[in-house]
Amino acid sequence: MASKSFYICGLVLLSLAVAAMSSEEILLGGIRELEGNDRKNAIELLNTCLGQLASGDGPSYTAVKVTSVTGQVVSGTLNTFEVELDNGSEKKQCNAKIWTRPWLKENSTNIKIKCTGEDDELDRTW
């Protein structure tokens, strides 16, 4: 009888814990589709990084259409974008990943861009 009560008590506590978790709670290491302000901020970061690439030795890309944006809390934040990029002469479907570690004074941002049909991946850190 005591083991049955312990089992029921455990189920109740587990149910309460699951109910207490909100959909906005960030799961460390978990990947989630970004929405609302989180999506807007991630797209602003993408545009900033594309501008940084264009001002340096990288290609000059403009984000035309962002299809998907996910975020993941790792040692910093990793945002992954499915995006259509325009380089002025053609549009490409690409996957872009931006890893930020704001506490670092140098090399705190890394961007990787891999476009469909291309073998090379752009990889820059600043």
Summary of the structure (lengths in Angstrom):
residues: 126
radius of gyration: 20.3
end to end distance: 62.8
largest distance: 74.7
contacts: 304
relative contact order: 0.13
helix: 31%
strand: 37%
